[in-house]
Every structure is written in C-alpha cells, then in structure tokens.
Amino acid sequence: MLRGFAVCTGHDGGAAVLVAQAECFARGVFVHGLAAADLEALAVLEGEGLGLQSVAVDLVAGGQIQAMTLMPRQQIADQTLPAWDFGLWQARYGAEYALAAQGRLDPARLGPLLARAGARLRAAGAAPVTLRHDARTQDVILDDLRQPYAKFFAVEEADLRFRRFDGSLGPQVTRAGFISCDAVTVLPYDPNRDRVLVVEQFRTGPFLRGDPQAWQIEAIAGRIDAGESPEQAARREALEEAGLTLDALLPVAAYYPSPGILTEFLYAYLALTDLPDRAAGVFGLEDEAEDIRAHVISFEKMMALAASGEIANGPMLLSAYWLAANRKRLRAS
C-alpha cells in the first residue's frame, strides 16, 4: 500500500494515475526481479507524463520497503478525478495492451501500436468463406519478419511461403506491406433535403504522386483508436471534422482498400442526418494541424463530381454509389 495517494482515472479516460490525497492509500502489487528493459516497457505502456520514482511502500505482511512506481512528472492537483476501475479498463483496453506488449515498444508510436493491436484483434474474428480458399494455420509459413521503418505507420518485410491451389507449399517469397490501423468513413446524408456533407482537405498521397490538385473531396474519415469500436470512432470523427452529432449509422461495407500493400481495413457508414446550410464550415483539431472544410451539396452534385473525376478516392466513391443504389428506399422511409 502506498499511503497518501489515490488511484484515479486520468484525463484521457483510460490510464490509471496516482493522485496525492492525504487520507487515502493506493493498493498495488510489489513485483521484484524486473530487468531494466521490463521497466522501460512499463513506462512506455503507461504513456507520456509519467516517470519512475522511488517510494516507501507498506507491505500487507508487515514492514515497509522501497519500491519504484510510475508517478506523474507534474503533480496532479485535480481532486475531482474519478477512482480508477481496473475491470472497466481491462474490458476496454486490456486485450490491446497485452497484444501490443508482445512487440517492439516505441514511446513515440504507442497510440498507433495500440490501435494496430485493436485491428489485429478485429481481424481475428470470423469471416465468411464460401468461394475463396478456407485457410488453415499451416497454409502460410512465416520464415522471417523485419520492420525497416516505423513512425506514424510501419513497413514490414516478410519472408514467407503460402499454400498453392494445387495443395503444395510454394517457394519462399519476400513480400512487403504498409502496416497501419483500421479506420472508419462516414457520409452524412439528409434524405429530406436530398443532400450530403463531404469534407475537403490536403492529402499527402496525391501530393507525393505529383498531383497538382492535392486537396481531396472525401467522406469524413479517421483512425479507430485503442478502446474504440468502429461506430464510436465514426461518431468522434464526425464531431471533430464536421461538428456533427450522429444518430443511427447504416453500414455500407467493411473492406481492404488495397490488400496488395496495405493492412488498413475500412468500416464505411452512411448516417441519416439533418444538414441545414449552416452545417458547412471549417473544422479539424488544432493539435493535429487539421484544416478541414465541410461542404453541404446536393446528391446530384456529388454524383456529378464522381462522374467528372473530381471525387477521386475509393472510400468516397464506394459510399456515393451505395447511396445511389439505396437513395430511393432511404427517402421513402
């Protein structure tokens, strides 16, 4: 027990933090035999703003001992933080943290690492197999895996062998892919006014390709963060990118946009939403340098932009054509 401290939920809503409170004590577990690498990994998984500090801990069996614990680098003065609930944290984040801890930990990439862990957990779920090959564990043999680049996304290079359609195991080949997180797109649609909200922003991909028109017309989109479901991410991104609070979400598709090179998996939604003229504007998170313009346009205008090529990204085109196929039904209901 660490006297004079309470275990509270941090401002991010997930991690536990120790907050000085005179009449309290924090229960914990004393663990010994940890190597320096173990302590570094714990510090990474706890996130920024915490550092190891030596404290006097009372043992339940009696006596006191000096131990290291993670303390906020700046003392937290907020006495209104709620008590931390390990069960709630475990249910929301536990599997992602456990999976992320098995890989190489980089403090600068903790968020993407946890989001990628969530993607791997979702990928492990059941998927339909009616026409394609029903894969078994030994159908892909991974001989070596390398990660030559890792920042916002990573590049992994694998030496592997996979089962051929004649039943034999093929020769070893080297394949590389961009490792990124799962993401969501959501296209808000007003069936009464027959209009949609699309967003416009600068995109690095077209710019690096040499496209002079690097600003893209898109559906609202963003990464699924750790502890989030695809639906929760869609609602958060709609608020951040367009100031919209969404009601019902209609699933459009769930798919790999480019499975030859990307691990990214997209969950696409359409949201039936009230879209008055004032819904247009400029939005985005300042701390992420986002500069996002929201346009409210008619259904006909959206389809004209798709036909002309001014809308030139797959997720937006897929949602536009799904709406075209379902528009009559949605307007009637």
Secondary structure, DSSP 8 states (H G I E B T S, - for coil): -EEEEEEEE-TTSSSEEEEEEEEEEE---------HHHHHHHHHHH-TTEEEEEEEEE-TTSSEEEEEEEEESS----TT--B--HHHHIIIIIHHHHHHTTS---GGGHHHHHHHHHHHHHHTS----SSS----GGGEEEEEEEEEEESSSEEEEEEEEEB-TTS-B---EEEEEEE---EEEEEEEETTTTEEEEEEEE-HHHHHHT-S--EEEE-EEEE--TT--HHHHHHHHHHHHH------EEEEEEE-S-TTTB---EEEEEEE----GGG-EEE--GGGT--EEEEEEEHHHHHHHHHHTSS--HHHHHHHHHHHHHHHHHHH-
